[in-house]
Amino acid sequence: MPRPIVFYLRHGETDWNVAGRLQGRRDIALNARGRGQASHCGDILRDLFARDGRDPAALDYVSSPLSRATETMELARAALGLAEKGYATDERLAEISFGDWEGFTIRQLHDRDPVHISQRAHDKWHFLPPGGESYQMMSKRMAEWYEGITRDTVAVAHGGTARGLIAHLGIAKTAAAPLIDIAQGVVYVFEGGQMTRYA
């Protein structure tokens, strides 16, 4: 029996994204561009569902609990003509934790913590930031989430969690998955062990 399809949205842009700061579990709000990207994702979903003869209300909707994701979900749902609050949240979809590094840019960390930055460059999948979480650890919770879904689902989460799902599904090897760019304002469709991008 085929696995459910996941329509995956990364949250819209934040000011920390613009500045290159590691957000992780910090609850940073969308900026104006990010809100536009969220609505655009709703438009993309509407077109995809119309193309395939799908009723948007027939899917499950779940978001990371961080506000940049929940606001993206609500704006996307509004574009679909759905009630903004008709979705669940799941802690397993929260972004990878960067621990003590959150709020810093990678450039700043080259000066502050060069030893760990060097270790990260060598093996990003297994690297554990001080007080944080590795990609390997995060991918396990994403796998648990994915294996538990029972219907086609619209999920709003983060760039890191998308990479964890990509690795779990075997779309990319674990060494390559953390390096994949996950864009904002884009819908990624995970179906049949493949990922398709709609912008």
Secondary structure by P-SEA (a helix, b strand, c coil): cccbbbbccccccccccccccccccccccccaaaaaaaaaaaaaaaaaaaaaccccccbbbbbcccaaaaaaaaaaaaaacccccccccccccccccccccccccaaaaaaccaaaaaaaaaccccccccccccaaaaaaaaaaaaaacccccbbbbcaaaaaaaaaaaccccccccccccccccbbbbbcccbbbbcc
